[in-house]
Amino acid sequence: MATETSHTVTRGVQPTNVVKGGLAGIAGALVMGALMIVMNEAVIAVAIPSLYTLAPPPSVPLGMAVHVFHGAMLGLAFAVTVGMLGMDSNGQVVGLGIAWGVLTWVGLAALLMPVWLSAVGSPASPSFPNFAMPSLLWHGVYGLVLGVGYAVAADGN
């Protein structure tokens, strides 16, 4: 009597993995936000809520809420990207997470955010471009937590 086993790898974008990406994005945004509070509270209290004309006055809770929402949305997009690329190695996913953090730093923090803050007349509007090294650290940590969180959560499929 023979026993047959099979292992199927599901590739592509899976709805459950997209949710896991959103949750990993929330975790990354919370860790990143904590670093921002410790290193430069004004970014989270004024600059982030100013994107939507919600500051001044400064508000850390409001800034964190907006920031965590952004992190969740970027986590969803990350999960879709992982699925489209067919990544099945945790190392690849973590590496992509770190690269994702760096790309969000360049595209969103350094290039888009200064323009956006200037357009809404924010008192926290930095110069353009704003390639601030602390921001690179924050976004790199976001990407690391995102990648690890997603890899761990998705590994349980």
C-alpha positions, 0 to 999 in steps of 0.5 A: 500500500503506497502513500502519496503526499503532495505539497502545493505552493499557492502563488499570486495575491491571496486575500488573507495575505493582503490582510496580513500585510496590512497588519504587518504594516500597522506593526511597522508604523507603530514601531516607526512612530515610537522612534519618531516620538523619541527622536523628533516628536514634531514630525509625528505631532505636526508634520504628519497631521498637517498633511490633512490640515489637522495640525496645528495644534500639535497632536501626537495621538492624531499624528500616530493615527494618520501614520498608522493608517498610512503604514497599513495601506503601504502594508497592503500594497506590500503584500500585493507586491510580494504575491505578484512577485511570487516570493516564497522565501522569508529572506526575500520577503524581509529583504523586500520589506527593507527595500520597501522602507527605503523606497517609501523614504525616497518617494513619499518622505523625501519627495512627496511630503515636502511638496504636499506640506508646502501646498497645504501651508504647513508650519512643518514644511521641510525643504525639497528634497528632504533626504533626512537621515533620521527619516531613512532610519525610521523608514528602514525600521518600518520596512524591516518590521513589515517584512518580518511581520509579513513573513511570520504571518504568511508562513502560517498559511 
